[in-house]
Amino acid sequence: MTTPPPVPRPEEPPGPRPAEPSWPPQSPPPAPAADPFAVVADAVDGMREELAALGDQFRRRLLNDRETRRSIDALLADLDHNRKAAEGRVLQPLLYDLVLLLDRVERQDDAFAGSVAAELLAVLEKYGMTRIPVTPGPFDPNTQEAVGVIAALSPEQSGDVAEVVRHGYRLEERVVRPQQVRVYTDR
């Protein structure tokens, strides 16, 4: 038996041949491994940026809160000033009238008048009106008004308060009515 002659094949064009797919398909070559220090550095940089943004936001809010607090304090001071001014316009004349009534009651010399005087003094003190204390010593023009003089028994007494004619009163720190006093003089 004879072998059949080879079957001529169509001629292939010259040049490179296309790659034949291999089975199983190959994955692309792996990417070079990321540098762990670079990853950490990027994360730290991101955190720094976030921290800086939060710090800026905190500072802005803190400044805003301080300005708000200053505004509130200024408003409270204005409110307190206006309240005191309103009390002064309304309350002070009433308290001064009670002082005049107290003067009249204290001129009476009986137990009932004494108890009424004590109650009036308590009402005045409740609203901030206090009696200027009687203190021996030199005349003080800031809290006293000289309404008379008495001859001094010695030159050292000259200029000292001899006696209180009418009590003086303060509304908080402001003198509403000075003490009326007689002063020793060497003339």
C-alpha positions in Angstrom: 0.0 0.0 0.0 1.0 3.2 -0.8 0.7 6.4 1.2 -1.4 9.1 -0.3 0.5 12.2 -1.4 0.3 15.1 1.0 -2.6 17.5 0.5 -1.3 20.9 -0.3 -2.3 23.5 2.2 -3.2 26.9 1.3 -0.2 29.1 1.8 -0.1 31.1 4.9 0.9 34.7 4.5 4.3 35.4 5.7 4.8 37.3 9.0 4.1 36.7 12.6 1.3 34.4 13.6 -1.4 35.6 16.0 -1.0 34.1 19.4 -3.2 31.3 20.0 -5.4 31.5 23.1 -4.2 29.3 25.9 -6.5 27.7 28.2 -7.2 28.7 31.0 -6.9 32.4 30.2 -4.0 34.2 32.0 -4.6 37.2 34.3 -2.8 40.4 33.6 0.6 40.5 35.3 0.3 41.6 38.9 0.9 45.2 39.8 3.9 46.0 41.8 3.2 45.8 45.5 2.3 49.2 47.1 4.8 50.7 49.5 3.3 50.4 53.0 5.0 53.5 54.2 3.5 55.5 51.3 0.0 54.2 52.2 0.5 55.2 55.9 1.9 58.6 54.9 -1.1 59.2 52.6 -3.5 58.3 55.5 -1.6 60.5 57.9 -1.7 63.4 55.4 -5.5 63.0 55.1 -5.9 62.9 58.8 -3.8 66.1 59.2 -6.0 67.9 56.6 -9.2 66.8 58.4 -7.7 67.8 61.8 -6.7 71.2 60.5 -10.2 71.7 59.1 -11.7 70.7 62.4 -9.3 73.0 64.3 -10.3 75.9 62.0 -14.0 75.2 62.6 -13.4 74.9 66.3 -11.6 78.3 66.4 -14.3 80.0 64.4 -17.0 78.7 66.7 -15.0 79.6 69.8 -14.6 83.2 68.5 -18.3 83.3 67.6 -19.2 82.0 71.1 -16.9 84.7 72.7 -18.6 87.4 70.7 -22.0 86.0 71.6 -21.0 86.0 75.3 -19.8 89.6 75.1 -23.0 90.6 73.4 -25.0 88.8 76.1 -23.0 90.4 78.9 -23.5 93.9 77.3 -27.2 93.3 77.0 -27.4 92.1 80.6 -25.4 95.2 81.8 -27.8 97.4 79.8 -30.8 95.6 81.3 -29.5 96.0 84.8 -28.7 99.7 84.2 -32.2 100.2 82.8 -33.8 98.3 85.7 -32.0 100.4 88.3 -32.9 103.6 86.5 -36.6 102.5 86.4 -36.4 101.5 90.1 -34.9 104.9 90.8 -37.7 106.7 89.0 -40.4 104.7 90.7 -39.0 103.3 93.9 -36.8 106.1 95.1 -39.5 108.7 95.5 -41.6 106.2 97.5 -38.7 105.3 99.7 -37.9 109.0 100.3 -41.5 109.5 101.4 -41.2 106.6 103.8 -38.0 108.2 105.2 -40.0 111.4 105.8 -42.7 109.4 107.5 -40.1 107.6 109.6 -38.7 111.0 110.7 -42.1 112.0 111.9 -42.8 108.7 113.7 -39.4 108.9 115.5 -40.2 112.2 117.0 -43.0 110.5 119.0 -41.9 109.1 122.3 -44.0 106.0 122.9 -43.7 102.3 122.5 -46.2 102.1 119.6 -44.3 104.7 117.6 -41.0 102.9 118.3 -42.4 99.6 116.8 -43.8 101.4 113.8 -40.4 103.1 113.3 -38.6 99.8 113.5 -41.0 98.3 110.9 -40.6 101.3 108.5 -36.8 100.9 108.8 -37.1 97.2 108.0 -39.2 98.0 104.9 -36.6 100.6 103.8 -33.8 98.1 104.2 -35.7 95.5 102.3 -35.6 97.7 99.2 -31.9 98.7 99.6 -32.3 102.0 101.6 -30.0 101.9 104.6 -29.4 104.5 107.3 -26.0 106.1 107.3 -24.4 105.1 110.6 -23.8 107.7 113.2 -20.0 107.8 113.8 -18.2 110.3 116.0 -15.3 112.2 114.5 -14.7 114.8 111.9 -17.4 116.2 109.6 -17.7 114.3 106.3 -19.2 116.4 103.5 -19.7 113.3 101.4 -22.4 111.9 103.7 -23.2 114.8 106.0 -24.8 118.3 105.8 -24.0 120.9 108.4 -27.1 122.6 109.6 -25.7 124.3 112.6 -22.7 124.8 114.8 -21.9 124.4 118.5 -19.1 126.1 120.4 -16.2 123.6 120.9 -15.1 123.0 124.5 -11.5 122.5 123.3 -9.6 123.3 120.1 -9.3 119.6 119.3 -13.1 119.3 118.9 -13.2 121.9 116.2 -14.6 120.3 113.0 -16.0 117.3 114.7 -19.7 116.3 114.6 -21.4 117.5 117.7 -24.8 115.8 117.1 -27.0 114.3 114.5 -30.2 116.4 113.8 -31.7 114.0 111.1 -30.5 110.6 110.0 -29.1 110.2 106.5 -29.9 107.4 104.1 -28.3 105.6 101.2 -29.9 103.7 98.4 -27.2 101.1 97.8 -24.0 103.2 97.5 -25.7 106.5 96.5 -26.5 109.0 99.3 -30.2 109.9 99.0 -30.3 112.2 102.0 -27.2 113.2 103.9 -27.1 113.2 107.6 -28.0 116.6 109.0 -25.5 117.5 111.8 -24.3 120.2 114.0 -20.5 120.7 114.0 -18.2 121.9 116.7 -16.5 125.2 115.9 -13.9 127.1 117.9 -15.4 130.6 117.0 
